[in-house]
């Protein structure tokens, strides 16, 4: 019964994602900046979680000023992390995504129209050039989401953090908000298809000022990593 529901949820996700993406594309002229698409993304994720029997809890730092732009840096252990973040983040955010997602029809069109940034992780120079576009969005008042591990883990140890997001924070002088997610690797383990019911948690931490001229980037990355680890532990305690 549980496995049957998991497969139903997976097929529902595909069908509902196509529907919501098509709706976002055809209504884009009503909101060229992408706000409507991001509103749909919040609804999309919450409906999927309710249909799939996925319960979520969120803790948000009281130090967040929602009138400001932030660079959200989250751990990444499942494709359902994207759902979790769009269901719980307190601001509308665009995501830095891998270029391979751009091959998905309709879904990727909506992402592109909303201002999502697609990067080729195999081409470092081109990736940094694309990140400069994220900096422009930030200066226009849009918050951005990056997975600094660069790929999905297995829910165990945090993978080595990539420099790209931190270089962006330094160049744009934007505060970083670390985000810890737990439980998504059990809902949808890496390289599997069925999406199972379960509990997930998202802990959104305090903003961390961007690195100043006197702080080396590796030291700043270490500070953020410590915060990420702490938030992951908090999220695990809540999800369990």
Secondary structure, 3 states (H helix, E strand, C coil): CHHHHHHHHHHHHHHHHHHHHHHHHHCHHHCCCCHHHHHHHHHHHHHHHHHHCEEEEEEECCCCCCCCCCEEEECCCCCHHHHHHHHHCCCCEEEEEEHHHHHCCCHHHHHHHCCCEEECCCCHHHHHHHHHHHHHHHHCCCEEEECCCCCCCCCCCCCCCCCHHHHHHHHHCCCEEEEEEECHHHHCCCCCCCCCCEEEEEEEEEEECCCCCCCCHHHHHHHHHHHHHHHHHHHHHHHC
